[in-house]
């Protein structure tokens, strides 16, 4: 049975400096949970506290209902994969996989069984006689993951394991780690600053900011219903467009003097400043459907084949919007286009950043 992790008011302090002010979080059995956020938000510190590599200043860490605050890292049933491969350069891949089991006193037959099973799972059995220097970056990362698999842990922790790989290998390893989770079914926690990794891999995303959980939920929950402007801007690529608007009436706002229907009831006096968020993929150009945003002059066009990305400045005002159009569009810099959107897909945020919803 997969493992449950419960964080109850978890804190981390370095003398008077508070890094994590008190986090409540439940990680369900067998879930693939991704901690995501900007540099310095506390995601790696939180992971290291779960692993037992950092002390816990306050609160309780529960693994399968047992408090483990003072349990040694080696006894928590956890295996960790780091950003650096940390392989022994003088040992073969086989010895790298076997070394931890040898020092733990496992018998030779059991070591061989586990090493070969892990190599089969990760498709590195042909590399077992090689030294790390004869492997590519992706192959070395598989070996690092294999070193964790042979221990048969209850929990896998990944601390930005793909940061050292090139873009193509990152995509490949992302898929392989996701498939590995499906095969093994273990509880996994994965730290990254890359929200694309989070969206494509996670069952649950935990967005952190300044040591606090801003929102936790499935990728589509965070994409469709962010709780505030920070989460809305962090989840999604390209990031959400934000434009200043004012309340026009009970259901509409003004953007550069043009009324836009919001599809929801607004509270507050006319003229109250808000922020409207519109995802680039939810903006269309002159197709006659949806709500008009206004005319914009195209400043830059990025032709990606599968899509066309426009950087367009609204004709009235100074706001630049990013627009993602499907397929190959005949747009050029200097063109003036009419932008439209579906009001039901727009987001409104109050002055303090919180999302407004009915």
Secondary structure as UniProt FT lines:
FT   STRAND          5..14
FT   TURN            15..16
FT   STRAND          17..27
FT   TURN            29..30
FT   STRAND          32..36
FT   TURN            39..40
FT   HELIX           43..51
FT   STRAND          58..63
FT   TURN            64..65
FT   STRAND          66..67
FT   TURN            69..70
FT   HELIX           73..75
FT   TURN            76..77
FT   STRAND          78..81
FT   TURN            89..90
FT   HELIX           93..103
FT   TURN            104..105
FT   HELIX           108..122
FT   HELIX           125..127
FT   TURN            128..129
FT   HELIX           132..134
FT   HELIX           137..149
FT   TURN            150..152
FT   STRAND          155..159
FT   TURN            161..164
FT   HELIX           167..184
FT   STRAND          187..192
FT   HELIX           195..201
FT   STRAND          204..209
FT   TURN            210..211
FT   STRAND          212..217
FT   HELIX           219..224
FT   HELIX           229..234
FT   STRAND          241..247
FT   STRAND          252..255
FT   TURN            256..257
FT   STRAND          258..261
FT   TURN            270..271
FT   STRAND          273..278
FT   HELIX           280..282
FT   STRAND          283..285
FT   STRAND          291..303
FT   STRAND          307..314
FT   STRAND          320..326
FT   TURN            333..334
FT   STRAND          336..341
FT   HELIX           343..345
FT   STRAND          347..349
FT   TURN            351..352
FT   STRAND          354..356
//
